[in-house]
Amino acid sequence: MERRIEAPRTDWERTVEGQGLIFHHTAGGTYWDETASYRLTAAQVDELETATNDLQARCLEAGQRIIDAELFGQLGIPPVAVAPIVKAWNEEPPAIYGRFDFVYDGVHPPKLLEYNADTPTSLIESAVAQWFWKETVHPGADQFNSIHERLVGKWKELRSWLLGDRLYFAAVAEPQAEDLMTVSYLRETAIEAGLSTVPITMAEIGWDTDDRVFRSPDGNQIRSLFKLYPWEWMVWEEFGENALASDVQWIEPVWKMLWSNKALLAILWEMFPNHPNLLPAYLDSPRDLQWFVRKPRMSREGANITIVDRGRTLLETPGDYGEEGYVYQQFAQPVSEHHPIVGSWVIDGASAGIGIRESASLVTDNTSRFVPHFFE
């Protein structure tokens, strides 16, 4: 991929805010960064699309393997969640989206770092903000981006499947607003598809102990709900068992716990050794890896990552994860000093586009920059 220097648009902050990207700055500086872009070729887009679709199919095989071999303990899944996961997997309730994160230089095959399968963000910038940037800055070019259209199309398919007369969209009320804006955007795509929707925060979801159902603040029963809140948190909380036992149509479904756990990386490598888009990964130890990354199985935003080179710790990030165990994955050589990571979106089980984030560090975290792309 070719990294290009770009001239930012006049009044770009107001422009992206109008598109829903109100969190264009972080504590670390600028988040939305249009001082640069990545130019891809059609062949590179094809390679990313092929890798994404192939890995999605491999993850389906891995999910079945986890269930058949009863590997739930390797993922730290509590026993109370096993039966609901198996039930949801077999019934195949719809899953809307996910994001593979790749190291990719445009020359060598993309290598999977992790699968954000349950609660991925960076959606508005991928689906909307970079598209309008491309239309203004490179109007004659194309972009690997059908995310918005795919989301609307999927919601349209679900109109006859959803329970109840409304679909709730829930997130945690948090000061950075990223989760709320991500859910708001997803809700907009559902509205565009003709669904009746209601916004709600996770804290506003109530449990009716008499009728044993979840209710919104106005007393209505919640039958169908999209939640930007990880299952691996929810199952351990006060009403976790109620959530698992309820007949709410959860989006994403509980079986996403099989994929949102980084133990998936080791299971994939065991099943498909030497796959061109996978890195060696193990659960018990680094084994013969000389340069590896130790990752908590359930960490987020680059927390508690340790990079080791021949016994020497190169970098260690703080955080509150790790008690659930670790995955040891071969270190992927950075593409450049900008450390770009390609987030490849999966909508309704198929490749739908990409977003690219850069970092000054070897670890991508919540201060990393989003840089738009185009292809010719």
Disulfide bonds with the S-S distance in Angstrom:
none
